[in-house]
């Protein structure tokens, strides 16, 4: 299974970029040993989108019918890191080819533009800046894969 973070906006440099790259590199190293060989990030330029619906369509444009799409949304389900790991393992073991984590624009996703089978997760009750959400989901992916690999990174 491959994992892709698909996020609105660009982060070219700075401390957030450094952290994202670090966690994705770590996740890639751990993931190769547990059946998740590719973890990547794809930034999406949504500046030309004229509406929230158009932003949503642009962000989700590369998602294929067999992919699992998880949108990060303040109204999504809150899971523990261990629950995230278990769900990722189920998708991997069920033969899902690609897992996409999507981060919307400043106003989030247009609900009517989302596919019916979308999964909604949140990263806690506060609303977070987009740059931090990217860092946080990259870290949570690394943490989930570390749990699955049995490394000592996560402590309950």
C-alpha positions in Angstrom: 0.0 0.0 0.0 1.1 3.5 -0.8 0.3 6.5 1.4 -0.1 10.0 0.0 -0.7 13.3 1.9 -2.5 15.5 -0.6 -2.7 19.1 0.8 -3.9 22.5 -0.4 -1.1 25.1 -0.7 2.6 25.0 -1.0 5.3 24.8 1.7 8.6 25.3 0.0 11.0 25.9 2.9 11.0 26.7 6.6 10.7 24.7 9.8 7.4 23.1 8.8 9.0 21.8 5.6 12.0 20.4 7.6 9.6 18.6 10.0 7.4 17.2 7.2 10.4 15.8 5.3 11.9 14.3 8.5 8.7 12.5 9.4 8.1 11.3 5.9 11.6 10.0 5.6 11.3 8.2 8.9 7.9 6.8 7.9 9.3 5.6 4.6 12.1 3.7 6.3 9.7 2.0 8.7 7.0 1.4 6.1 9.2 -0.5 3.7 9.6 -3.2 6.3 5.8 -3.6 6.9 4.3 -3.6 3.4 4.0 0.2 3.0 6.8 1.0 0.6 5.9 4.6 -0.5 4.9 7.5 1.6 4.8 10.9 -0.1 3.3 14.3 -0.1 1.6 16.2 -2.9 1.0 19.9 -2.6 -1.9 21.3 -4.6 -2.1 24.8 -5.9 -5.7 25.9 -5.3 -5.3 29.6 -6.0 -7.2 29.4 -9.3 -10.2 27.6 -7.8 -13.2 29.9 -7.7 -15.2 28.1 -5.0 -14.8 25.6 -2.1 -16.3 23.0 -4.4 -13.7 23.7 -7.0 -10.9 23.5 -4.3 -12.3 20.2 -3.2 -12.4 18.8 -6.8 -8.8 20.0 -7.4 -7.4 18.4 -4.2 -9.2 15.1 -4.9 -8.6 15.0 -8.6 -6.0 12.2 -8.5 -7.9 10.0 -6.2 -8.9 6.7 -7.9 -12.1 4.6 -7.2 -10.1 1.9 -5.3 -8.2 4.3 -3.1 -9.1 5.0 0.5 -9.7 8.7 1.0 -9.3 10.1 4.5 -10.1 13.8 4.7 -8.9 15.7 7.7 -11.8 17.6 9.1 -12.7 19.2 12.4 -16.0 17.3 12.3 -14.2 14.0 11.7 -13.7 11.0 14.0 -11.0 11.4 16.6 -8.8 8.3 16.9 -5.9 7.5 19.1 -2.6 6.8 17.4 -3.0 3.1 18.1 -6.5 3.2 16.5 -5.0 4.9 13.5 -2.3 2.2 13.2 -4.9 -0.6 13.4 -7.0 1.0 10.7 -4.1 1.5 8.4 -3.1 -2.1 9.0 -6.6 -3.3 8.1 -6.5 -1.3 4.8 -3.1 -2.6 4.0 -4.1 -6.2 4.8 -7.3 -5.8 2.7 -5.2 -5.0 -0.3 -5.9 -1.3 -0.6 -3.4 0.1 -3.1 -3.4 3.7 -2.1 -4.4 5.6 1.1 -4.8 9.3 0.6 -4.9 11.8 3.4 -6.4 15.0 2.2 -6.0 18.5 3.7 -8.4 21.1 2.4 -8.1 24.8 1.9 -8.7 27.5 4.5 -12.5 26.8 4.5 -12.2 23.0 4.4 -13.9 20.7 2.0 -17.2 21.2 0.3 -19.3 18.3 1.8 -21.4 17.9 -1.4 -18.2 17.5 -3.5 -16.8 14.6 -1.4 -17.3 11.0 -2.5 -19.9 9.1 -0.5 -17.3 6.6 0.8 -14.9 9.2 2.3 -13.5 8.7 5.8 -13.3 11.8 8.0 -10.7 12.0 10.7 -9.8 14.9 13.0 -6.5 15.7 14.7 -8.1 16.9 17.9 -10.8 19.4 18.7 -8.8 22.6 18.0 -8.7 24.0 14.5 -5.1 23.9 13.4 -3.2 25.9 10.8 -2.7 24.0 7.5 1.1 24.0 7.8 0.9 22.3 11.2 -1.8 19.9 10.0 0.7 18.6 7.5 3.4 18.2 10.1 1.0 16.5 12.4 -0.4 14.0 9.9 3.1 13.2 8.7 4.1 12.5 12.4 1.0 10.5 13.0 1.7 8.3 9.9 5.2 7.7 11.2 3.8 7.0 14.6 1.2 4.5 13.3 3.8 2.7 11.2 6.2 2.6 14.1 3.4 1.0 16.2 2.8 -1.6 13.5 6.6 -2.3 13.2 6.9 -2.7 17.0 9.5 0.1 17.5 9.7 1.9 20.8 8.8 5.3 19.4 5.2 5.3 20.6 4.5 4.9 24.3 1.0 4.2 25.7 
